[in-house]
Amino acid sequence: MQGSSHNQARVSNGLLWVFIALYVLMGAARLLHNPHLQRLTPFISVAILMGFAIVHGIRRYGWRHFVVFFIVAFVISWSYETLSILTGFPFGHYVYTDKLGPKLWLVPLLIMPAYFSMGYIAWTIGHILLDRFDNPGSRIWRDGGSYFGVPLVNFLGWYLCVFTIYLMFALYLQRSAEWTRATNLGDRSTWTLPALMYAAVMLPRLLEPAVSDSVQVTSHDGHVWWTGDIHAASLRNSPSAGPGEPKPGAPLRIAHLMLASLEDLTALLKL
């Protein structure tokens, strides 16, 4: 029995490594700025992340709890997205174009799996710290915004949406304590592989300023931006110590990078 469990762990770890490698390759290919590849990038990204989350989530929680997480993430993210399109709360006023494929009423079907997959990986990494998707044109903001054409309320909406998903799943797990008896919780790969996948998501963001030319882009509210300025702003937004201030600790810097990569992936699907 123990040998069978060990073999299953080896197979799942192998699959997780394959998904990480595929995402790294996709990120490297994205830096080529091929227009045909860029149109497919959101779909490829979500497919890879979904595969990773499915393999890891079933291994960690089992089928039943994993399906509950997926349903919670799907329903809550779709509800918030639809509410915001209709009323402006919580992400602001916007509409989706057809670039992300078929929709469930007003929201592309691709959005909910993206929330689920990145949300699951972030949930897992959160246990490490606390225990502790760019496709311009797919989302059109009605009134623009101060953050490169995106209103700041959008970022607050992300926090609210993901917090609601995590809160509902945590309340569910509180009533389902048997999942904590899973034998793989002590396996280091259960925690390190999601961190590596998150790093793979962040890697293109770190490399792109070094390999890309600065070009002009125009947001749907009519503002013109230089991509070099956007990259520089991203770097300046990283937590750093000012004169006479203590240097931020590693957990804070890691948390900021995690948040930045989550924002980048969401922007990949929603800008």
Secondary structure, DSSP 8 states (H G I E B T S, - for coil): -HHHHHHHHHHHHHHHHHHHHHHHHHHHHHTT--HHHHHHHHHHHHHHHHHHHHHHHHHHHHHHHHHHHHHHHHHHHHHHHHHHHHH-TTT-SEEE-STT--EETTEETTHHHHHHHHHHHHHHHHHHHH-----TTSEEESS--TBTTB-THHHHHHHHHHHHHHHHHHHHHHT-GGGGG-GGGG-THHHHHHHHHHHHHHHHHHHHHHHS---EEE-TTS-EEEHHHHHHHHHHTS----TT-----HHHHHHHHHHHHHHHHHHHHH-
